[in-house]
Amino acid sequence: MLNRVERILVAANRWMLILLLLAMSCIVFANVVLRYTTGDSIVWAEEVARHLMVWVTFLGAGMVLRFGGHVAIDNLHGALGTQGARVVRAIVAAGIAVFCLVMTYFSILYVWATRFQTTAATDIPMAWIYAAMPAGFMLMFVHLLFVVRSYILEGRFAESPEMDAQAAASL
């Protein structure tokens, strides 16, 4: 049951990122084409693309965490024995979990504080844009919960046939 929930979460997260990136790419492409062919641009394109990028960043952070793609210095893990490395990884995982939960709480407060502000071009409430923060941090916490056991015990993250975090990080 839990594996099914995890697969659904990963698939939904992945498709949401794909759709947001597609929308952002189409908006930017259309704006560039219009600017160079007609001399005019879409008034709201830059603003909407920027807000979509904010959402992609926060929603994608959990997926990156899940596959071990965030920047990490793991020399200490390698220098310690098996038990010491597990303790260090448990401390790191606890720190990430606390950070995600604290940031979720404070970003909810921030969203609430900005609920009456609106964007310049589209008049969208800023709370909708800033809602990416609590959504992203909570999603990152959930992704952490799914990989924390294997990370602490074996030092490994989730694996995906589409993504090799180690290879991507070494570019």
VOBA-1610 file (N, C-alpha, C; in pm, whole numbers, padded with zeros to 5 digits, always signed):
BEGIN
Met+00083-00120+00000Met+00000+00000+00000Met+00087+00126+00000Leu+00190+00126+00088Leu+00277+00243+00097Leu+00358+00262-00032Asn+00399+00152-00093Asn+00471+00161-00220Asn+00384+00222-00329Arg+00257+00188-00328Arg+00165+00244-00427Arg+00147+00394-00406Val+00133+00436-00281Val+00121+00579-00250Val+00247+00652-00295Glu+00362+00591-00270Glu+00489+00652-00311Glu+00498+00665-00463Arg+00460+00561-00535Arg+00463+00566-00682Arg+00369+00673-00736Ile+00250+00683-00676Ile+00153+00784-00719Ile+00207+00924-00691Leu+00268+00944-00573Leu+00325+01074-00537Leu+00436+01113-00634Val+00526+01020-00663Val+00636+01051-00754Val+00584+01080-00894Ala+00489+01000-00942Ala+00433+01022-01075Ala+00361+01156-01082Ala+00281+01189-00981Ala+00209+01317-00980Ala+00306+01433-00974Asn+00410+01421-00891Asn+00511+01526-00880Asn+00584+01544-01012Arg+00620+01434-01075Arg+00691+01439-01203Arg+00605+01505-01312Trp+00479+01464-01321Trp+00391+01520-01425Trp+00361+01667-01400Met+00350+01705-01274Met+00328+01846-01243Met+00448+01928-01289Leu+00568+01877-01266Leu+00688+01948-01310Leu+00695+01956-01462Ile+00660+01847-01528Ile+00661+01845-01675Ile+00563+01948-01730Leu+00443+01952-01676Leu+00341+02045-01725Leu+00380+02191-01699Leu+00434+02217-01581Leu+00475+02354-01550Leu+00591+02398-01639Leu+00689+02309-01660Leu+00800+02342-01749Leu+00753+02362-01893Leu+00659+02280-01936Leu+00603+02294-02070Leu+00532+02428-02086Ala+00449+02462-01988Ala+00378+02590-01994Ala+00476+02707-01994Met+00577+02699-01908Met+00676+02807-01901Met+00751+02819-02033Ser+00791+02708-02090Ser+00863+02710-02218Ser+00778+02767-02330Cys+00652+02727-02336Cys+00563+02778-02441Cys+00540+02928-02428Ile+00522+02975-02306Ile+00500+03118-02283Ile+00623+03198-02324Val+00740+03154-02282Val+00864+03226-02315Val+00888+03222-02466Phe+00869+03105-02528Phe+00891+03092-02672Phe+00795+03183-02749Ala+00667+03181-02712Ala+00569+03266-02780Ala+00603+03413-02763Asn+00649+03451-02646Asn+00685+03590-02621Asn+00805+03632-02705Val+00905+03546-02716Val+01024+03579-02797Val+00986+03589-02944Val+00907+03494-02992Val+00866+03498-03134Val+00786+03625-03163Leu+00692+03657-03078Leu+00612+03778-03100Leu+00697+03905-03093Arg+00792+03908-03002Arg+00876+04026-02988Arg+00957+04050-03114Tyr+01009+03943-03173Tyr+01094+03960-03291Tyr+01016+03967-03421Thr+00894+03916-03425Thr+00817+03922-03550Thr+00727+04044-03556Thr+00675+04089-03442Thr+00582+04203-03444Thr+00636+04326-03372Gly+00741+04306-03294Gly+00793+04419-03217Gly+00721+04438-03085Asp+00614+04366-03062Asp+00541+04373-02935Asp+00558+04241-02861Ser+00546+04248-02730Ser+00554+04125-02652Ser+00428+04109-02567Ile+00411+03992-02515Ile+00297+03965-02427Ile+00326+04030-02293Val+00237+04113-02246Val+00259+04193-02126Val+00282+04105-02003Trp+00209+04000-01991Trp+00213+03917-01870Trp+00310+03800-01880Ala+00375+03778-01994Ala+00454+03657-02016Ala+00572+03643-01920Glu+00649+03748-01903Glu+00766+03739-01817Glu+00726+03712-01672Glu+00622+03779-01628Glu+00576+03761-01490Glu+00527+03618-01466Val+00445+03568-01555Val+00390+03433-01539Val+00502+03329-01548Ala+00595+03348-01641Ala+00707+03254-01653Ala+00791+03252-01525Arg+00813+03368-01468Arg+00889+03375-01343Arg+00817+03303-01230His+00686+03321-01221His+00610+03255-01116His+00605+03104-01137Leu+00596+03062-01262Leu+00602+02918-01290Leu+00738+02861-01252Met+00844+02938-01273Met+00977+02892-01236Met+00989+02877-01084Val+00927+02965-01010Val+00926+02953-00863Val+00859+02822-00823Trp+00744+02793-00883Trp+00673+02669-00853Trp+00755+02546-00892Val+00819+02551-01008Val+00901+02437-01052Val+01016+02415-00955Thr+01077+02522-00909Thr+01189+02511-00816Thr+01147+02443-00687Phe+01038+02488-00628Phe+00997+02432-00500Phe+00939+02291-00513Leu+00863+02267-00619Leu+00809+02132-00637Leu+00916+02032-00679Gly+01019+02080-00747Gly+01126+01992-00791Gly+01228+01961-00683Ala+01235+02042-00579Ala+01335+02021-00474Ala+01317+01886-00404Gly+01193+01844-00385Gly+01169+01714-00321Gly+01214+01598-00408Met+01192+01609-00538Met+01237+01503-00628Met+01390+01497-00631Val+01454+01612-00629Val+01599+01615-00628Val+01652+01554-00499Leu+01589+01584-00387Leu+01628+01525-00259Leu+01612+01374-00263Arg+01503+01328-00317Arg+01471+01185-00324Arg+01580+01106-00396Phe+01637+01164-00503Phe+01737+01092-00583Phe+01880+01133-00547Gly+01896+01212-00440Gly+02030+01247-00394Gly+02100+01348-00482Gly+02027+01437-00542Gly+02086+01534-00634Gly+02126+01666-00573His+02092+01690-00446His+02132+01816-00383His+02282+01813-00352Val+02340+01928-00341Val+02481+01939-00308Val+02504+01879-00170Ala+02606+01794-00160Ala+02637+01731-00032Ala+02786+01705-00022Ile+02837+01716+00097Ile+02976+01681+00123Ile+02972+01554+00206Asp+03012+01444+00148Asp+02999+01315+00217Asp+03133+01253+00254Asn+03237+01335+00266Asn+03368+01283+00305Asn+03367+01222+00444Leu+03293+01283+00535Leu+03288+01234+00672Leu+03225+01095+00678His+03125+01071+00598His+03061+00938+00593His+03163+00832+00556Gly+03242+00863+00455Gly+03340+00767+00407Gly+03454+00745+00504Ala+03488+00847+00583Ala+03599+00835+00677Ala+03561+00757+00803Leu+03435+00757+00836Leu+03389+00687+00957Leu+03356+00542+00924Gly+03347+00463+01026Gly+03303+00326+01008Gly+03154+00321+00978Thr+03103+00201+00962Thr+02962+00184+00926Thr+02869+00246+01029Gln+02895+00220+01156Gln+02807+00272+01262Gln+02816+00423+01272Gly+02937+00477+01266Gly+02955+00622+01272Gly+02890+00693+01155Ala+02901+00633+01036Ala+02838+00692+00917Ala+02687+00694+00932Arg+02632+00590+00990Arg+02486+00587+01013Arg+02443+00697+01108Val+02522+00720+01212Val+02489+00826+01308Val+02493+00962+01238Val+02597+00985+01159Val+02608+01113+01087Val+02491+01130+00991Arg+02457+01023+00917Arg+02345+01033+00823Arg+02213+01054+00897Ala+02197+00995+01015Ala+02075+01016+01094Ala+02065+01162+01139Ile+02178+01220+01178Ile+02179+01361+01220Ile+02146+01450+01100Val+02204+01420+00985Val+02176+01497+00864Val+02028+01488+00827Ala+01973+01367+00830Ala+01832+01347+00795Ala+01741+01420+00894Ala+01775+01414+01022Ala+01694+01485+01122Ala+01701+01635+01100Gly+01820+01685+01066Gly+01835+01828+01038Gly+01753+01871+00917Ile+01754+01789+00813Ile+01674+01821+00694Ile+01526+01819+00728Ala+01484+01720+00805Ala+01342+01709+00841Ala+01297+01830+00923Val+01377+01868+01022Val+01343+01984+01104Val+01340+02110+01019Phe+01440+02126+00931Phe+01443+02242+00843Phe+01317+02249+00758Cys+01278+02137+00697Cys+01159+02136+00611Cys+01033+02173+00689Leu+01019+02119+00809Leu+00899+02148+00889Leu+00897+02293+00937Val+01012+02344+00981Val+01018+02484+01025Val+00990+02577+00907Met+01049+02548+00792Met+01025+02632+00675Met+00881+02622+00627Thr+00820+02505+00640Thr+00678+02493+00605Thr+00595+02585+00692Tyr+00620+02582+00821Tyr+00544+02666+00915Tyr+00561+02814+00883Phe+00687+02858+00871Phe+00710+03001+00849Phe+00667+03046+00709Ser+00674+02958+00612Ser+00626+02998+00479Ser+00474+03006+00475Ile+00405+02927+00556Ile+00259+02942+00568Ile+00226+03080+00626Leu+00302+03120+00727Leu+00282+03254+00784Leu+00308+03363+00679Tyr+00409+03342+00597Tyr+00441+03439+00492Tyr+00331+03446+00387Val+00280+03330+00349Val+00169+03327+00252Val+00049+03403+00310Trp+00021+03380+00437Trp-00092+03448+00501Trp-00070+03599+00505Ala+00054+03641+00530Ala+00083+03784+00539Ala+00073+03854+00403Thr+00089+03780+00295Thr+00088+03842+00162Thr-00042+03816+00086Arg-00144+03774+00155Arg-00268+03734+00087Arg-00339+03849+00017Phe-00310+03974+00054Phe-00379+04087-00008Phe-00295+04157-00115Gln-00168+04117-00131Gln-00085+04175-00236Gln-00116+04105-00368Thr-00105+04179-00477Thr-00128+04120-00609Thr-00010+04149-00700Thr+00000+04069-00805Thr+00108+04087-00901Thr+00077+04206-00991Ala+00181+04262-01053Ala+00165+04384-01132Ala+00089+04362-01261Ala+00125+04263-01339Ala+00067+04247-01472Ala-00061+04166-01474Thr-00069+04064-01390Thr-00183+03972-01397Thr-00283+03989-01284Asp-00247+04067-01183Asp-00334+04091-01068Asp-00369+03962-00993Ile-00277+03865-00996Ile-00294+03740-00921Ile-00248+03765-00778Pro-00321+03715-00678Pro-00273+03733-00540Pro-00135+03669-00521Met-00044+03743-00459Met+00091+03692-00435Met+00089+03565-00350Ala-00014+03548-00272Ala-00023+03427-00188Ala-00022+03301-00274Trp-00078+03308-00395Trp-00078+03191-00484Trp+00063+03159-00530Ile+00145+03259-00550Ile+00283+03235-00591Ile+00364+03186-00472Tyr+00348+03254-00360Tyr+00423+03216-00240Tyr+00378+03083-00181Ala+00262+03035-00220Ala+00216+02903-00173Ala+00307+02791-00221Ala+00392+02820-00317Ala+00490+02721-00362Ala+00586+02684-00250Met+00613+02776-00159Met+00707+02748-00050Met+00655+02641+00045Pro+00539+02658+00109Pro+00494+02551+00198Pro+00467+02421+00124Ala+00416+02430+00002Ala+00391+02308-00075Ala+00523+02236-00103Gly+00624+02310-00142Gly+00753+02251-00174Gly+00824+02194-00053Phe+00823+02267+00057Phe+00890+02217+00178Phe+00819+02095+00235Met+00686+02096+00230Met+00613+01978+00279Met+00636+01858+00188Leu+00639+01883+00058Leu+00667+01775-00037Leu+00809+01722-00019Met+00903+01810+00009Met+01040+01766+00034Met+01045+01679+00161Phe+00971+01716+00262Phe+00965+01637+00385Phe+00906+01498+00358Val+00801+01492+00278Val+00739+01363+00245Val+00835+01276+00164His+00903+01335+00067His+01002+01260-00010His+01115+01210+00082Leu+01155+01292+00178Leu+01257+01250+00273Leu+01210+01129+00353Leu+01084+01131+00396Leu+01032+01018+00472Leu+01038+00888+00393Phe+01017+00896+00263Phe+01021+00775+00181Phe+01162+00720+00162Val+01265+00803+00168Val+01401+00755+00142Val+01489+00751+00266Val+01440+00799+00379Val+01527+00817+00496Val+01583+00684+00550Arg+01506+00580+00546Arg+01554+00452+00601Arg+01674+00400+00523Ser+01661+00395+00391Ser+01773+00345+00309Ser+01890+00442+00313Tyr+01863+00571+00328Tyr+01971+00668+00336Tyr+02051+00648+00465Ile+01984+00636+00576Ile+02054+00621+00703Ile+02127+00487+00710Leu+02060+00379+00675Leu+02119+00246+00690Leu+02226+00215+00586Glu+02204+00255+00462Glu+02294+00215+00354Glu+02361+00332+00283Gly+02319+00454+00312Gly+02376+00571+00246Gly+02332+00585+00101Arg+02219+00526+00068Arg+02173+00535-00071Arg+02036+00601-00076Phe+02012+00663-00191Phe+01885+00731-00216Phe+01800+00643-00306Ala+01684+00695-00343Ala+01598+00625-00439Ala+01669+00623-00575Glu+01637+00524-00653Glu+01698+00513-00786Glu+01590+00527-00892Ser+01632+00582-01005Ser+01541+00602-01115Ser+01613+00569-01245Pro+01546+00499-01336Pro+01612+00472-01464Pro+01630+00599-01549Glu+01552+00704-01521Glu+01561+00827-01599Glu+01665+00924-01547Met+01711+00906-01422Met+01797+01006-01363Met+01908+00942-01283Asp+02031+00987-01305Asp+02146+00946-01227Asp+02199+01071-01159Ala+02166+01086-01030Ala+02201+01209-00958Ala+02351+01227-00949Gln+02427+01118-00931Gln+02571+01130-00920Gln+02632+01181-01051Ala+02584+01127-01163Ala+02635+01172-01293Ala+02596+01317-01320Ala+02475+01355-01283Ala+02430+01492-01304Ala+02509+01589-01218Ala+02541+01548-01096Ala+02615+01636-01005Ala+02759+01653-01047Ser+02813+01559-01123Ser+02955+01567-01159Ser+02980+01645-01287Leu+02876+01698-01350Leu+02895+01775-01474Leu+02963+01906-01451
//
